Every structure is written in C-alpha cells, then in structure tokens.
Amino acid sequence: MASPARIQVQDSTGATLVFGQPPQRIVSLVPTASEILVTIGAGDLLKGATYHDVTLSGSDQREVVGGFFNPSYAHVKQVHPDLLIAAAFHDRIIEDAKKSGLEVFVYDTNTLDQAWAQMKTLGRITGHELQALDLVRKNIDNLAHVKAKLARAKVEHKRVMRLMGRDRIMTPGADTFQAEMIRAAGGLAPDFGKTGMIVPVPLEDWTRFNPQVIYGCGGDKRAAENFFSRPGWKDVDAVRNHQIYYLPCDLTCRASVHTSDFVAYLSSLIYTQEFANGKNDVHTSGIIDETLLEQDISKDFPYVKKASIINAYVFDYPNKTLALDLKTPMTVLSTLEGWRDNITTVGNHYTPPPTWMPGHLAGINALDTRILDAIGKKSETTALLMTGADMGNLSIRTEKFKKIKVTALVTAGVMSNAVRMGTDEGVFYEPGTINILILTNMHLTPRAMSRTIISATEAKTALLEDLDIRSSVSGATHPATGTGTDNIIVVAGQGTIIENAGGHSKMGELIAKVVYAGVKDAVEKQNGILAGRHVVQRLKERNISIYELTTKAQCNCGQKKSEFNSMVEHLLLNKEISGFIESALALSDAHERGQVKNLDAFNLWCEQMAEKIAGQPIEIMDLTREDHVPIVIKKALNAIMTGAKARIGEENE
C-alpha cells in the first residue's frame, strides 16, 4: 500500500511545516482560523479553542483554553494537541510549544488575499482542500457581484470610516483588510498616511475626511457616546444624517468565512437606494433551484402535496423559502396576517442581510410582491412568514400519541433582538426572529387554532428561559421571552375535529413539545447557543465584558493591566470558579425578581472564594466599575478580581 503524500505548507512567518497525515487534535487560539476549520468540515479535528468560539458548531466537544489575547498554555497542554494554531503576538506560547516539540502554525492575515491563502492552507493541512477552495471561490464571486452591481448603478463613491476606540476615535490603517473591505463595498476608505490595524484619528483628520457613513461593532458605541455630541466630532455628514451602523464583531473584525457576505451587507447600507432599484440587479429575479425537504412531510400529513426549499433571486441575492404546497385550500391562522382562507401554500421566507435595508426601503407590501413573484406564488393563496434566520438552519420536529401527529418547522435567531415582554420598550426592528409553522393530522377548530398560539408561545418562552437567552435590551437583569419579530402559522389541517389545544389537552402537550424541541435545535443551528456554554459567553450576553472590567479596574499593585486581565480570564477556566460565577448568574436573576432578599450567605461564599484565590485572608474591593452590572454578579466578580489582584501582588514581590 502506498504511503500517504506528505503535506508541506508555510505559515504566516514563512516557516515550513510538514505533515505525514492531517493532524487529529488541533488547538486554535485564533477565532478566524477556528471558524474556517468548522466551515470547511474540519471541526471534528478542532479539540480546543478560545471562549470567542463557543458559539461555533460542535463547541460542546471542545475545551476552552482562554481568550484570544490571553490564552492559557497550561490548558492548551491539557488537550494534548498535535497542532497549535496561534497568532504572531502569542510569542511566549509559541516558544513554549515549540520547545515541547508541538507543531505550531502561525496564522495572521493583513489582506484579503492572505485570508484566501490561509483558507486554502488550512484546507490542505486538514485534508479538506476542495471545501476550502469552494469557500474561497464563493467569497471571490460574491465580491465580484458587488462590484458589478455598483458599476451598473454608477454610484458616486461615499466616504466610509470604520469606527474604533473607547476613550478616543481610532480607525484601521489604509493597508489593512478592513480598509480593503470598505473599498470592496464601494466606499472611499480614509488614508491618514498611517499604517497598522489601529491608528488614532485627530479631530483635524476627522473633519477633513468628513465621513458620510460610519460603522463599527458593538463595543465601538462607547467612542460614539463619548465624542459624537462634541463640537467638530458631531459636525460630519454621517453623524448629522444618522448614517451610523453597529454590526457583529465577527463580521467587522475578521477576514474570514463571511467576509464577502459582510462586504455585500455593508455596501447595501451605504447604497441602499441603488440596491433597492431593480435596474441595478445583476441576476434576473426568479427561481434558482428547488429542493424537496429530506423529511417527507406528506407521509404524516396527506393534505401536503409538496414540501421544499425554493432558492430564488430577490433584490439580486439568493433568498430561501420554505414552501409547503397544500392539495386543497385551507384556513390558516398567522400572527403576521391574521386569519387567511383558501390558502394553498404556507411558508417561511429567509431574506439575507444585503436585502434587509433595500426591502425596508421598498416597504412590506412591495417586498412581499417581489418575493412572491420571484418564487412563483400568488398573494391571495399564500401565507408567508419572514425571517433573517437562514433557512439552512431549519429545524423539523414531530411528536406522536396514538393517532395524533404534530410537526413544527422552526427557524430561530435570538442574538440581535431578543426581548422580555412586559419589561422592554418596543422601539426598534431588527431581523432575527423565531418563526414557527405548526401542522397536525387532525382538523383544528378556530378555537383550537387560537389556543395553539398560546401553547406554542409558552413552550418557546420556556425554552428561552432554560437556555438563559438574555434580552438584548435589558439582558443584565432580564432573560428574554422571545424576539421582537416572532411569528407563528397554524394550519387548520384535516381529519378528526379537535376543539382544544391547551395545556391540559394531549394536542396542547404535543404542540408544546415540538415547539420546545424545534426552537432549541434551531437556536443551536443558527446561533450556536447551548445551555452549557462557557460562562464568559454568558456574561457577554449580559453586556458584561471581562476584558473591559479588568481594563478599567484600578490596579496599583505593580502589575500590567494585561497581566491582571490574563489572570482573571485564566481563573474563569477553573471549573470551581466558573461554577461559582454560574451560580451567581442564577442567584442574580432570583435576587432581581425579589425572590432572594438576603445575600449574607452569598457574601460569605464570595469572601471564601477571594481568600482561596489569593491564598490569604483579604478584604474584597469594589473593582467592578460598571453601573449596569447587577449587585450579585458584581459581588462575585469583585471577589475573583480582588483575589487575582492579591495573588499577582504576592507573585511580584
């Protein structure tokens, strides 16, 4: 038998690595590389990653080895990797790893071409070269599409700036991939004669460039809050015209899997009218292809003629529609449209990000018309829901009892607009959405159909609470009950007449079970959220950043703030300490609800934890200088940070 071909590659430093076979136990300290590995199908080889990667598919099978900036080599070693992927600034870990004989691939990307090259290299290393080539080709084709669309529109290129910073305004240098992404989106990126991933922007440069569009990630709002009300800073076109956008960090800050998707989305924000104008479409509106669902719905529900996913161009981008064609017209109850009679198609339509703003500009009626025309359906006989959750993440769940069968088809996105009804203000609209289609093999009366909405909603909310999904508005203190755009369609069905679908009925029980299971599966597919996700991620969902807290903490014990941050992050990798914080999260919600009033016992636990970390009796200090952090979580974090501060001080003596 011939021996396998040796794999020889070069990393970002030019170092040559040779593999006799693909590595089987990879630890990645670089979130971009982790994302690529999972996307090209090599996720099973990824055995350790940072807490930035805990929402990637398969995260429950990986060890968390710290954060991107402060990973723990001790935890890396516990995974027993045969390959470590690290960034150049992980120099101490790289040195230690190489001394121990561990292969190290140094991964850095400064340009888009380097990003494509890295994808191909990771594909070669892991034996997934064809998948990597497909990923690169998809990105390049998508960028070419944006370029062609803007050429058709003959746009007047706008000045676009990526906002960065907290206490001062900063932006990426002109030589970075972030500036490349702006240019690929048709924008004019700033060039202040400085290079590097982050450069300061003086007021003089700011006013001279006069950005027309500004975007950043969530953390960059701090810079806007600090500066955009001040003279000079507020007097640029983007601020005056409210052309400021905050987008997910894993899109804005990475040259990776979704780079071309982000460029298209950014371009649609910059040139919304041009994207909404059908004359600028590169692709003809209409069906691309149609694929039957793997699960044959018609076997359980004979009134369903066909169940498929229709892929069609709408606003020049592929949209996906779940379409259930019925053999005979039926009544449905839709929370989006109300009661609908003579319906022959029910479905759920996914609109990708580049179509969100153009669709909003066109208006709901025009958007609905364009979608139905593209997929070949009529408004009079079609009941559709709409979502920003990818139809590729559709979940189908079925429950049966004797002759009763119930199926729920669910899509769910909960990261951008989860809300707590009864608490949060209804002041915004963002794509996300939990959409649910419910079918039974019985005939539901109008009363039963109405009651189905309640049973399904209660099951959905129960799942969100069990997963600790937080409100995007008030998540520090409140779990979410849903998103601001959730919808349900209930199909009347055929067969034995059912009058009741409430909690005491078997029909209501089955409806609740399929919805609970369907939403759970859909949330995992779309957002990668698991009940046991890392505590750092759960804090992040409450808008509590360990990095920001430790950076702001006043540490006068001689240590660098990076050393302090590293110590706290590494402590949270300890199962006892992370369990302490997990307990604090649960107690915090109970305390905020008024169910737990006396915290004396918890205060003792905090003292014990601080002393255990410090190795000596100490008095807990108030180092958590954020007003929005609830008191119980504040106490727990103060205990850990005080202990870390004392331990570092002891080690430095």
C-alpha positions as CSV (number, residue, x, y, z in Angstrom):
1,M,0.0,0.0,0.0
2,A,1.4,3.4,-1.0
3,S,2.1,5.8,1.9
4,P,0.1,8.9,2.1
5,A,1.5,12.0,0.4
6,R,3.3,14.4,2.7
7,I,1.7,17.8,3.2
8,Q,4.1,20.7,3.1
9,V,2.8,24.2,3.9
10,Q,4.2,27.6,5.0
11,D,2.7,29.7,7.8
12,S,2.5,33.5,8.0
13,T,6.1,33.8,9.1
14,G,7.3,31.8,6.2
15,A,8.2,28.8,8.4
16,T,7.7,25.4,6.7
17,L,5.6,22.7,8.3
18,V,5.5,19.1,7.0
19,F,2.7,16.7,7.9
20,G,2.7,13.0,7.1
21,Q,-1.1,12.9,7.7
22,P,-3.7,15.5,8.8
23,P,-3.4,16.5,12.5
24,Q,-6.1,14.9,14.6
25,R,-6.1,17.1,17.6
26,I,-5.9,20.8,16.8
27,V,-6.0,23.7,19.2
28,S,-6.7,27.1,17.7
29,L,-6.0,30.3,19.5
30,V,-7.2,32.4,16.5
31,P,-11.0,32.7,16.2
32,T,-10.8,33.3,12.4
33,A,-8.9,30.0,11.9
34,S,-11.4,28.2,14.2
35,E,-14.3,29.5,12.1
36,I,-12.6,28.4,8.9
37,L,-11.9,24.9,10.2
38,V,-15.5,24.4,11.2
39,T,-16.9,25.8,7.9
40,I,-14.7,23.6,5.7
41,G,-15.8,20.5,7.6
42,A,-12.7,20.0,9.8
43,G,-14.5,20.9,13.0
44,D,-14.1,17.4,14.4
45,L,-10.3,17.9,14.4
46,L,-10.6,21.1,16.5
47,K,-10.3,19.9,20.1
48,G,-9.5,23.2,21.8
49,A,-10.4,26.9,21.1
50,T,-10.9,30.2,22.8
51,Y,-14.1,31.4,24.5
52,H,-14.7,33.6,21.4
53,D,-15.5,30.3,19.6
54,V,-18.1,28.8,22.0
55,T,-20.9,29.5,19.6
56,L,-19.3,27.6,16.7
57,S,-20.9,24.3,15.8
58,G,-19.6,21.4,18.0
59,S,-18.4,23.7,20.8
60,D,-19.6,21.3,23.4
61,Q,-17.0,18.8,22.2
62,R,-14.1,21.3,22.7
63,E,-12.0,22.6,25.6
64,V,-11.9,26.3,26.2
65,V,-8.3,27.4,26.6
66,G,-8.8,31.1,27.3
67,G,-9.3,34.2,25.2
68,F,-7.7,35.3,22.0
69,F,-5.5,37.9,23.8
70,N,-4.7,35.8,26.9
71,P,-4.9,32.1,26.2
72,S,-3.6,29.7,28.8
73,Y,-0.8,27.4,27.7
74,A,-1.5,25.1,30.7
75,H,-5.0,24.5,29.3
76,V,-3.6,24.0,25.8
77,K,-1.3,21.3,27.0
78,Q,-4.3,19.5,28.7
79,V,-5.8,19.0,25.3
80,H,-2.7,17.1,24.1
81,P,-2.8,18.7,20.6
82,D,-0.7,17.6,17.6
83,L,-1.0,21.1,16.1
84,L,-1.4,24.6,17.6
85,I,-2.7,27.5,15.6
86,A,-1.5,30.8,17.1
87,A,-1.2,34.4,16.1
88,A,2.3,36.1,16.0
89,F,1.7,38.0,19.2
90,H,1.3,34.7,21.1
91,D,5.1,34.6,21.1
92,R,5.6,33.2,24.6
93,I,3.1,30.4,24.0
94,I,4.7,29.7,20.6
95,E,8.1,29.5,22.2
96,D,6.9,27.1,24.9
97,A,5.0,24.9,22.4
98,K,8.0,24.6,20.1
99,K,10.3,23.7,23.0
100,S,7.9,20.8,23.9
101,G,8.0,19.6,20.2
102,L,4.5,20.7,19.4
103,E,3.9,21.8,15.7
104,V,2.9,25.5,15.6
105,F,1.2,27.2,12.6
106,V,1.4,31.0,13.0
107,Y,-1.8,32.5,11.5
108,D,-2.0,36.1,10.6
109,T,-4.0,38.0,7.9
110,N,-3.4,41.6,6.9
111,T,-5.0,41.5,3.4
112,L,-7.9,39.7,1.8
113,D,-5.5,37.8,-0.5
114,Q,-3.8,36.5,2.6
115,A,-7.1,35.4,4.0
116,W,-7.9,33.4,0.9
117,A,-4.4,31.8,1.0
118,Q,-4.9,30.9,4.7
119,M,-8.2,29.2,3.9
120,K,-6.5,27.1,1.2
121,T,-3.6,26.2,3.5
122,L,-5.9,25.1,6.4
123,G,-7.8,23.0,3.8
124,R,-4.6,21.3,2.7
125,I,-3.4,20.7,6.3
126,T,-6.7,19.0,7.3
127,G,-7.5,17.1,4.1
128,H,-10.4,19.5,3.2
129,E,-8.8,21.3,0.3
130,L,-11.8,21.1,-2.0
131,Q,-14.1,22.5,0.6
132,A,-11.6,25.3,1.2
133,L,-11.3,26.1,-2.5
134,D,-15.1,26.3,-2.7
135,L,-15.2,28.7,0.2
136,V,-12.6,30.9,-1.4
137,R,-14.4,30.8,-4.7
138,K,-17.7,31.8,-3.1
139,N,-16.1,34.8,-1.5
140,I,-14.4,36.0,-4.6
141,D,-17.5,35.5,-6.7
142,N,-19.6,37.4,-4.2
143,L,-17.2,40.3,-4.2
144,A,-17.3,40.4,-8.0
145,H,-21.1,40.5,-7.8
146,V,-21.0,43.6,-5.5
147,K,-18.5,45.3,-7.9
148,A,-20.7,44.5,-10.9
149,K,-23.8,45.8,-9.1
150,L,-22.2,49.1,-8.2
151,A,-20.8,49.5,-11.7
152,R,-24.4,49.2,-13.1
153,A,-25.6,51.8,-10.6
154,K,-22.7,54.1,-11.4
155,V,-22.5,55.1,-7.8
156,E,-20.9,58.3,-6.6
157,H,-18.5,56.7,-4.1
158,K,-19.1,57.7,-0.5
159,R,-16.6,58.3,2.3
160,V,-16.8,55.4,4.8
161,M,-15.0,55.0,8.1
162,R,-14.7,52.1,10.4
163,L,-15.1,53.5,13.9
164,M,-12.9,52.0,16.6
165,G,-11.9,53.1,20.1
166,R,-13.3,53.8,23.5
167,D,-11.7,56.9,25.0
168,R,-10.5,58.3,21.6
169,I,-11.5,57.9,18.0
170,M,-9.5,55.4,16.0
171,T,-9.7,53.5,12.7
172,P,-7.8,50.8,10.8
173,G,-4.9,51.9,8.7
174,A,-5.2,52.2,4.9
175,D,-3.1,49.0,4.4
176,T,-5.5,46.7,6.4
177,F,-8.1,44.2,5.2
178,Q,-10.7,46.4,6.9
179,A,-9.9,49.2,4.6
180,E,-10.0,46.7,1.7
181,M,-13.5,45.7,2.8
182,I,-14.6,49.3,2.6
183,R,-13.2,49.7,-0.9
184,A,-14.7,46.4,-2.0
185,A,-18.1,47.7,-0.7
186,G,-17.7,50.7,-3.0
187,G,-16.7,53.1,-0.3
188,L,-13.7,55.5,0.0
189,A,-11.6,54.4,3.0
190,P,-9.6,57.0,4.9
191,D,-5.9,57.3,4.4
192,F,-4.2,59.4,7.0
193,G,-0.7,58.3,6.0
194,K,-0.6,55.8,8.8
195,T,-0.5,52.0,8.6
196,G,-1.5,49.3,11.1
197,M,-4.6,47.7,12.4
198,I,-5.4,50.7,14.6
199,V,-4.5,54.3,14.1
200,P,-5.7,57.4,16.1
201,V,-7.8,59.9,14.3
202,P,-7.2,63.6,15.4
203,L,-10.1,66.0,15.1
204,E,-8.4,67.7,12.1
205,D,-8.2,64.5,10.1
206,W,-11.8,63.6,11.2
207,T,-13.3,66.8,9.9
208,R,-11.1,66.8,6.7
209,F,-12.2,63.3,5.8
210,N,-15.9,64.1,6.8
211,P,-17.2,60.5,6.7
212,Q,-20.6,60.0,5.1
213,V,-21.1,56.6,6.6
214,I,-19.7,55.2,9.8
215,Y,-19.8,51.7,11.1
216,G,-18.3,49.8,14.0
217,C,-19.0,46.8,16.2
218,G,-21.0,46.8,19.5
219,G,-18.1,47.9,21.7
220,D,-17.4,50.9,19.5
221,K,-20.6,52.6,20.7
222,R,-18.5,53.9,23.6
223,A,-16.5,56.1,21.3
224,A,-19.6,57.4,19.7
225,E,-21.2,58.2,23.1
226,N,-18.1,60.0,24.2
227,F,-17.5,62.1,21.1
228,F,-20.5,62.4,18.8
229,S,-22.1,65.2,20.9
230,R,-18.9,67.3,20.9
231,P,-18.2,70.2,18.5
232,G,-16.3,69.1,15.5
233,W,-16.9,65.4,16.0
234,K,-20.6,65.8,15.6
235,D,-20.3,68.0,12.6
236,V,-19.6,65.4,9.9
237,D,-22.1,64.2,7.4
238,A,-22.5,60.7,8.9
239,V,-23.4,62.0,12.4
240,R,-25.7,64.7,11.1
241,N,-27.5,62.3,8.8
242,H,-27.6,59.4,11.3
243,Q,-25.7,57.1,9.0
244,I,-24.0,55.2,11.8
245,Y,-24.3,51.4,12.0
246,Y,-23.2,48.8,14.6
247,L,-22.6,45.4,13.2
248,P,-21.5,42.0,14.6
249,C,-17.8,41.9,15.6
250,D,-17.2,38.5,13.9
251,L,-18.1,40.3,10.6
252,T,-16.4,43.6,11.1
253,C,-13.2,42.4,12.6
254,R,-12.3,39.3,10.6
255,A,-11.1,38.5,7.2
256,S,-12.7,35.1,7.2
257,V,-15.6,32.9,6.1
258,H,-18.2,35.6,5.8
259,T,-16.1,38.4,4.5
260,S,-17.9,38.7,1.2
261,D,-21.2,38.5,2.9
262,F,-20.2,41.4,5.1
263,V,-19.0,43.4,2.2
264,A,-22.3,43.0,0.4
265,Y,-24.2,43.9,3.6
266,L,-22.0,47.0,4.2
267,S,-22.5,48.0,0.5
268,S,-26.3,47.7,0.9
269,L,-26.1,50.1,3.9
270,I,-24.0,52.6,2.0
271,Y,-26.0,52.4,-1.2
272,T,-29.5,51.4,-0.1
273,Q,-31.4,53.1,-2.9
274,E,-29.1,51.6,-5.6
275,F,-29.5,48.1,-4.1
276,A,-33.3,48.6,-4.0
277,N,-33.5,49.6,-7.6
278,G,-34.2,46.5,-9.8
279,K,-32.4,48.2,-12.7
280,N,-29.1,47.6,-11.0
281,D,-29.7,43.8,-10.5
282,V,-27.0,41.6,-11.9
283,H,-29.2,38.5,-11.6
284,T,-32.7,38.1,-13.0
285,S,-35.3,37.8,-10.3
286,G,-36.7,34.3,-10.1
287,I,-36.2,30.7,-9.0
288,I,-32.6,29.4,-9.0
289,D,-33.5,25.8,-7.8
290,E,-35.9,23.9,-5.6
291,T,-35.1,21.1,-3.3
292,L,-37.5,18.8,-1.5
293,L,-37.2,18.5,2.2
294,E,-35.3,15.4,3.4
295,Q,-38.2,14.7,5.7
296,D,-41.3,13.8,3.7
297,I,-44.0,15.8,5.4
298,S,-46.7,14.4,3.2
299,K,-46.4,10.9,4.8
300,D,-47.7,12.3,8.1
301,F,-49.9,14.9,6.6
302,P,-51.7,13.7,3.4
303,Y,-53.0,17.2,2.7
304,V,-49.5,18.4,2.0
305,K,-48.7,18.0,-1.7
306,K,-45.0,19.1,-1.6
307,A,-42.6,20.5,1.0
308,S,-39.5,22.2,-0.4
309,I,-36.9,24.9,-0.1
310,I,-37.0,27.3,-3.0
311,N,-33.8,29.2,-3.7
312,A,-34.6,32.4,-5.7
313,Y,-33.1,35.8,-6.5
314,V,-34.8,38.6,-4.7
315,F,-33.2,42.1,-4.7
316,D,-30.3,40.4,-6.6
317,Y,-29.4,38.0,-3.8
318,P,-30.3,34.3,-3.2
319,N,-33.3,34.1,-0.8
320,K,-34.5,30.8,0.6
321,T,-38.2,30.0,1.1
322,L,-39.7,27.0,2.9
323,A,-42.8,26.3,0.9
324,L,-45.5,23.7,1.9
325,D,-47.9,23.3,-1.0
326,L,-51.3,22.0,0.1
327,K,-53.5,19.7,-2.0
328,T,-56.7,21.6,-1.2
329,P,-57.2,25.2,0.0
330,M,-57.2,25.6,3.8
331,T,-57.7,28.1,6.6
332,V,-54.6,29.2,8.5
333,L,-54.1,31.5,11.4
334,S,-51.0,33.7,11.0
335,T,-49.8,36.1,13.7
336,L,-48.3,38.1,10.8
337,E,-51.5,38.3,8.7
338,G,-54.4,37.1,10.9
339,W,-57.0,34.6,9.6
340,R,-56.4,33.6,6.0
341,D,-58.8,31.4,4.0
342,N,-58.3,29.5,0.7
343,I,-54.5,29.1,1.3
344,T,-52.7,26.6,-0.9
345,T,-49.1,27.5,0.2
346,V,-47.7,28.2,3.7
347,G,-44.1,29.0,4.2
348,N,-41.3,30.8,5.9
349,H,-39.0,33.2,3.8
350,Y,-35.4,34.0,4.6
351,T,-34.0,37.3,3.5
352,P,-30.2,37.7,3.6
353,P,-28.6,40.8,5.1
354,P,-27.8,42.6,1.8
355,T,-31.6,42.7,1.2
356,W,-32.7,44.0,4.6
357,M,-32.3,47.7,4.1
358,P,-33.4,47.6,0.4
359,G,-36.5,45.7,1.5
360,H,-37.2,48.1,4.3
361,L,-36.9,51.0,1.9
362,A,-39.3,49.4,-0.6
363,G,-41.9,48.7,2.2
364,I,-43.6,45.5,3.3
365,N,-46.1,45.3,0.5
366,A,-43.6,45.8,-2.3
367,L,-41.2,43.4,-0.6
368,D,-44.0,40.8,-0.3
369,T,-44.8,41.3,-4.0
370,R,-41.2,40.9,-5.1
371,I,-40.8,37.7,-3.1
372,L,-44.0,36.1,-4.3
373,D,-43.2,37.0,-8.0
374,A,-39.7,35.5,-7.6
375,I,-41.0,32.2,-6.2
376,G,-44.0,31.9,-8.5
377,K,-46.7,32.2,-5.8
378,K,-49.9,34.3,-5.5
379,S,-50.6,36.6,-2.6
380,E,-54.3,35.5,-2.5
381,T,-53.3,31.9,-1.8
382,T,-50.0,32.2,0.0
383,A,-49.3,32.8,3.7
384,L,-45.6,33.5,4.4
385,L,-43.6,34.5,7.4
386,M,-40.3,36.4,7.0
387,T,-37.1,36.0,8.9
388,G,-33.4,36.9,8.9
389,A,-32.6,33.4,10.2
390,D,-31.1,31.2,7.5
391,M,-33.5,28.5,6.1
392,G,-30.4,26.2,6.0
393,N,-30.8,26.1,9.8
394,L,-34.4,24.9,9.7
395,S,-35.4,22.5,12.4
396,I,-38.3,20.0,11.9
397,R,-39.7,18.2,15.0
398,T,-42.5,15.7,15.2
399,E,-44.4,14.3,18.2
400,K,-47.0,11.5,18.1
401,F,-49.5,10.0,20.5
402,K,-51.7,7.2,19.3
403,K,-53.3,8.7,16.2
404,I,-52.3,12.3,16.8
405,K,-49.3,13.7,15.0
406,V,-47.9,17.2,15.3
407,T,-45.0,18.8,13.4
408,A,-43.3,22.1,14.0
409,L,-41.0,23.7,11.4
410,V,-38.9,26.3,13.1
411,T,-36.2,28.9,12.4
412,A,-34.8,30.9,15.2
413,G,-32.3,33.8,15.6
414,V,-32.1,35.3,19.1
415,M,-28.8,37.2,19.2
416,S,-29.8,40.6,17.9
417,N,-33.3,41.4,19.0
418,A,-34.3,39.1,21.9
419,V,-36.7,41.0,24.3
420,R,-38.6,40.5,27.5
421,M,-42.2,41.3,27.1
422,G,-43.6,43.4,29.9
423,T,-40.2,45.0,30.6
424,D,-38.5,46.2,27.4
425,E,-39.6,49.1,25.2
426,G,-40.7,48.3,21.6
427,V,-38.5,50.9,20.0
428,F,-36.7,49.1,17.2
429,Y,-36.9,46.5,14.5
430,E,-34.1,44.1,13.6
431,P,-34.0,40.8,11.7
432,G,-33.7,37.7,13.8
433,T,-37.0,36.1,14.7
434,I,-38.4,32.8,15.9
435,N,-40.8,31.6,13.2
436,I,-42.9,28.5,13.7
437,L,-45.1,26.6,11.3
438,I,-47.4,24.1,13.0
439,L,-49.2,21.1,11.3
440,T,-51.4,18.4,12.7
441,N,-53.1,15.4,11.2
442,M,-56.3,16.5,12.8
443,H,-58.7,19.3,12.0
444,L,-58.3,22.2,14.4
445,T,-61.3,24.4,15.1
446,P,-60.8,28.1,15.2
447,R,-60.8,27.9,19.0
448,A,-58.1,25.2,19.0
449,M,-56.1,27.1,16.4
450,S,-56.2,30.2,18.6
451,R,-55.2,28.2,21.7
452,T,-52.3,26.7,19.7
453,I,-50.7,30.1,19.6
454,I,-50.7,30.2,23.4
455,S,-49.3,26.7,23.9
456,A,-46.6,27.3,21.3
457,T,-45.6,30.7,22.8
458,E,-45.4,29.3,26.3
459,A,-43.2,26.4,25.1
460,K,-41.0,28.8,23.2
461,T,-40.5,31.1,26.2
462,A,-39.9,28.1,28.5
463,L,-37.0,27.0,26.2
464,L,-35.5,30.5,26.1
465,E,-35.5,30.6,29.9
466,D,-34.0,27.1,30.1
467,L,-31.2,28.2,27.7
468,D,-30.8,31.5,29.6
469,I,-31.3,33.6,26.5
470,R,-31.0,37.2,27.5
471,S,-32.9,40.3,26.4
472,S,-30.8,42.3,24.0
473,V,-32.2,45.4,25.7
474,S,-32.0,44.6,29.4
475,G,-30.1,41.3,29.4
476,A,-28.0,42.2,32.5
477,T,-31.1,41.7,34.7
478,H,-33.7,40.0,32.5
479,P,-33.9,36.8,30.4
480,A,-35.8,37.1,27.1
481,T,-39.3,35.8,26.5
482,G,-39.0,35.9,22.7
483,T,-37.7,38.2,20.0
484,G,-39.4,41.4,18.8
485,T,-40.5,39.8,15.5
486,D,-41.6,36.3,16.3
487,N,-44.5,34.8,14.3
488,I,-46.5,31.6,14.1
489,I,-48.6,30.0,11.4
490,V,-51.1,27.3,12.4
491,V,-52.7,25.2,9.6
492,A,-56.2,24.0,10.3
493,G,-55.5,20.5,8.9
494,Q,-57.8,17.7,8.1
495,G,-59.2,14.7,9.9
496,T,-60.8,14.3,13.4
497,I,-62.1,17.6,14.8
498,I,-60.0,18.9,17.7
499,E,-61.6,21.6,19.9
500,N,-58.9,22.1,22.5
501,A,-55.1,22.7,22.2
502,G,-54.5,24.0,25.7
503,G,-52.1,22.8,28.4
504,H,-54.5,20.1,29.8
505,S,-55.1,18.5,26.4
506,K,-52.9,15.9,24.6
507,M,-52.9,18.1,21.5
508,G,-51.6,21.0,23.5
509,E,-48.9,18.8,25.1
510,L,-47.6,17.6,21.7
511,I,-47.7,21.2,20.3
512,A,-45.6,22.4,23.2
513,K,-43.1,19.5,22.9
514,V,-42.4,20.0,19.2
515,V,-42.1,23.8,19.6
516,Y,-39.7,23.4,22.6
517,A,-37.6,20.9,20.8
518,G,-37.7,22.8,17.5
519,V,-36.7,26.1,18.9
520,K,-33.9,24.5,20.9
521,D,-32.5,22.9,17.8
522,A,-33.0,26.0,15.6
523,V,-31.2,28.3,18.1
524,E,-28.3,25.9,18.3
525,K,-28.1,25.7,14.5
526,Q,-28.4,29.5,13.9
527,N,-26.6,31.0,16.9
528,G,-24.6,28.0,18.3
529,I,-26.1,28.5,21.7
530,L,-26.1,25.6,24.2
531,A,-27.2,25.5,27.8
532,G,-23.7,24.7,28.9
533,R,-21.9,27.4,27.0
534,H,-18.9,29.0,28.7
535,V,-19.5,31.5,31.5
536,V,-17.6,34.2,29.7
537,Q,-20.1,34.0,26.8
538,R,-23.0,34.1,29.2
539,L,-21.5,37.2,30.8
540,K,-21.1,38.7,27.3
541,E,-24.8,38.1,26.6
542,R,-25.4,40.3,29.7
543,N,-23.2,43.0,28.2
544,I,-20.6,42.3,30.8
545,S,-17.1,42.1,29.3
546,I,-14.3,40.6,31.4
547,Y,-11.7,42.5,29.3
548,E,-13.4,45.9,29.8
549,L,-13.9,45.3,33.5
550,T,-10.3,44.3,34.2
551,T,-9.0,47.1,32.0
552,K,-11.0,49.7,34.0
553,A,-10.1,48.2,37.4
554,Q,-7.6,50.4,39.2
555,C,-4.7,48.0,40.0
556,N,-1.9,49.7,41.9
557,C,0.0,46.6,42.8
558,G,2.7,46.9,40.2
559,Q,1.2,44.6,37.6
560,K,0.3,45.4,34.0
561,K,-3.4,45.5,33.2
562,S,-2.8,42.8,30.6
563,E,-1.4,40.6,33.4
564,F,-4.4,41.3,35.5
565,N,-6.8,40.5,32.6
566,S,-4.9,37.3,31.9
567,M,-5.1,36.2,35.5
568,V,-8.9,36.8,35.7
569,E,-9.6,35.0,32.4
570,H,-7.4,32.1,33.4
571,L,-9.2,31.8,36.7
572,L,-12.5,31.5,34.9
573,L,-11.2,28.4,33.2
574,N,-11.1,26.7,36.6
575,K,-14.2,24.6,37.0
576,E,-14.8,25.6,40.6
577,I,-14.5,29.3,39.9
578,S,-16.6,29.2,36.7
579,G,-19.2,27.2,38.7
580,F,-19.2,30.0,41.3
581,I,-20.0,32.6,38.6
582,E,-22.6,30.3,37.1
583,S,-24.3,30.1,40.5
584,A,-24.1,33.9,40.8
585,L,-25.9,34.3,37.5
586,A,-28.8,32.1,38.6
587,L,-28.9,33.8,42.0
588,S,-28.7,37.2,40.4
589,D,-31.9,36.7,38.4
590,A,-33.7,35.4,41.6
591,H,-32.5,38.4,43.5
592,E,-33.6,40.9,40.8
593,R,-37.0,39.3,40.8
594,G,-37.2,39.8,44.6
595,Q,-37.3,36.0,45.3
596,V,-34.0,36.1,47.2
597,K,-33.5,39.1,49.5
598,N,-30.8,38.1,52.0
599,L,-27.3,37.8,50.5
600,D,-25.4,37.1,53.7
601,A,-24.6,33.5,52.8
602,F,-23.5,34.5,49.3
603,N,-21.3,37.2,50.8
604,L,-19.5,34.6,52.9
605,W,-19.0,32.5,49.8
606,C,-17.5,35.5,48.0
607,E,-15.1,36.0,50.9
608,Q,-14.1,32.4,50.8
609,M,-13.5,32.4,47.1
610,A,-11.4,35.6,47.2
611,E,-9.3,34.2,50.0
612,K,-8.9,30.9,48.2
613,I,-7.7,32.6,45.0
614,A,-5.4,35.0,46.9
615,G,-4.0,32.3,49.2
616,Q,-4.5,34.6,52.3
617,P,-7.3,36.4,54.1
618,I,-8.2,39.6,52.2
619,E,-10.9,42.3,52.2
620,I,-12.9,42.4,48.9
621,M,-12.6,45.6,47.0
622,D,-15.1,47.2,44.6
623,L,-13.2,46.7,41.3
624,T,-16.3,46.2,39.1
625,R,-16.8,49.8,38.0
626,E,-19.9,49.3,35.8
627,D,-23.3,50.6,37.0
628,H,-25.2,48.2,34.8
629,V,-23.8,45.1,36.4
630,P,-26.3,43.6,38.9
631,I,-25.3,43.5,42.5
632,V,-24.9,39.7,42.9
633,I,-22.7,39.4,39.7
634,K,-20.8,42.5,40.9
635,K,-20.0,40.8,44.2
636,A,-18.9,37.6,42.5
637,L,-16.6,39.4,40.0
638,N,-15.2,41.6,42.8
639,A,-14.3,38.5,44.7
640,I,-12.4,37.0,41.8
641,M,-10.7,40.2,40.8
642,T,-9.7,41.0,44.3
643,G,-8.2,37.6,44.7
644,A,-6.4,37.9,41.4
645,K,-5.0,41.3,42.4
646,A,-3.7,39.9,45.6
647,R,-2.2,36.9,44.0
648,I,-0.4,38.9,41.4
649,G,0.9,41.3,44.1
650,E,2.2,38.3,46.0
651,E,3.9,36.8,42.9
652,N,5.5,40.1,42.0
653,E,7.1,40.6,45.4
